[in-house]
């Protein structure tokens, strides 16, 4: 088949798709009616992506149309339906818990002390590298949580009790910190230890992720979003920590860290009580 015929065939197919699924559309980027989208886009999704659409309850706004090509964007309607099905209250609660455990305000002075000999550009690259490594480690434990627990023969109550005790000890250290940061003979460019592990991907953070994945494994997308939100907030605070510390000072940073520690004490106590209750009910 010649290139002219191939190009004409592609153009005809492309025009048919626009006329079937994206009617009406013009160069100003008007929105198509939801009824036309349901008859077109979902039929195309089911056929091409093997998705199964149950119900007919989409009453949201019309789908945006690309102003130049007039091609509908099916990922937009998927994002709308996905956001509708997620429990954002639980996501926010888990994200706040993970953010408090990561403790960016308390780890900020440690990061600055370890990277004090580096210039600004190299410090930003090292912090970004260590945070990406920590995120990969945490995602690995989140998705491999059930396999790890099954391989080690651990039960959910034991993990909840151990996580509560560990989180309680971490929170006490945040409320009553030591007099000085312990520093050994570290290299100028630390790798993984001690910044990524255990500062960010510490045992308490891993224990909470294992607990979330083992309790409700069907909500991995929500827990992943919570982890990404907490990691992004931690990354932002650690990147601007030199400027933040210059504004609030060391005393302000210590006060905020102790406040976060008090909140973590309450969360740790609740986690410990939940583990004890489940263990007693299983006897």
C-alpha positions, -999 to +999 in steps of 0.1 A: +000+000+000+014+034-010+022+061+016-006+083+001-032+056+006-019+049+041-021+085+051-056+089+036-067+057+055-053+071+088-070+105+082-103+089+075-101+067+106-091+097+127-121+117+113-144+088+120-132+087+156-138+124+160-173+122+145-184+092+166-170+101+200-163+138+201-193+155+186-196+185+188-161+200+189-146+231+173-114+251+174-125+269+206-125+237+226-161+235+235-173+207+259-192+177+246-224+165+263-220+138+290-246+116+272-226+115+240-194+108+259-210+079+278-221+063+245-188+069+228-158+070+252-169+041+274-176+019+245-141+026+232-126+020+266-143-013+271-133-024+236-097-013+236-086-014+273-109-043+284-124-022+311-158-030+325-182-001+332-211-009+355-239+015+361-249+048+345-244+073+372-219+098+357-234+132+361-203+153+360-194+180+337-188+175+300-155+161+287-129+186+276-121+184+239-086+191+225-090+225+207-068+215+178-075+179+169-110+175+185-100+142+201-116+134+234-094+127+264-106+095+281-081+097+309-100+128+322-132+108+328-112+080+344-096+105+368-130+119+377-144+085+385-112+075+403-113+106+425-150+099+432-143+064+445-113+073+467-117+079+504-098+112+507-104+114+545-084+082+551-058+093+526-053+126+544-052+108+578-025+084+566-006+111+549-005+133+580+007+102+601+035+094+577+045+131+575+047+133+612+068+101+614+092+113+587+097+144+608+111+168+583+114+196+609+135+175+632+156+160+604+162+194+588+191+203+612+206+169+608+205+172+570+221+206+572+248+194+596+257+163+575+258+183+542+274+215+557+306+210+536+287+209+503+278+239+482+242+248+476+238+231+442+254+198+452+234+198+485+201+201+466+212+172+443+222+150+473+190+157+492+169+150+461+188+117+454+184+105+490+147+113+491+141+094+459+159+064+473+138+066+504+106+068+484+116+037+464+124+018+496+091+028+512+071+019+481+088-015+480+078-022+516+043-010+510+036-032+480+056-062+494+041-059+529+019-090+527+047-111+512+071-100+539+046-107+567+038-141+553+074-150+547+084-141+583+052-156+598+041-124+615+005-116+624-013-083+621-017-078+659+020-083+666+029-058+638+004-033+653+018-037+688+054-035+676+047-005+655+029+013+683+058+007+707+084+018+681+064+048+672+060+057+709+098+055+714+104+077+683+078+103+696+095+104+730+128+111+714+112+139+695+097+154+727+130+149+747+158+152+721+195+147+730+218+176+736+236+173+703+234+155+670+257+126+670+280+128+640+306+103+631+333+103+604+308+107+575+318+112+540+312+145+523+287+129+500+266+104+521+248+076+502+216+061+516+229+060+552+221+081+572+198+104+553+176+081+532+178+053+559+169+057+587+161+094+587+133+092+561+127+055+555+131+046+591+117+015+610+086+033+623+077+045+588+082+010+574+061-005+602+032+018+595+033+010+558+034-027+565+004-022+589-016-003+562-009-029+535-017-059+557-049-044+571-065-033+539-046-047+509-073-037+485-067+000+490-031+001+479-038+030+455-050+052+484-020+043+506+003+050+477-012+085+473-009+091+510+028+081+509+034+103+479+017+133+496+037+129+528+069+124+508+063+155+487+057+176+518+088+162+535+108+169+503+096+204+501+105+212+537+139+196+536+148+215+504+139+248+520+151+238+555+181+262+554+159+291+547+132+279+571+157+275+599+171+310+593+135+323+598+122+304+628+156+296+643+167+264+661+143+271+691+113+274+668+123+242+650+126+223+683+092+236+695+075+224+663+093+190+666+081+186+701+045+195+690+047+168+663+061+144+689+031+149+712+007+142+683+027+110+675+024+099+712-014+099+708-012+080+675+012+054+689-010+048+719-040+043+697-020+019+675-008-001+705-044-003+719-057-015+686-031-043+684-038-054+720-076-054+713-072-075+682-049-099+700-073-104+729-102-110+705-082-137+687-076-157+719 
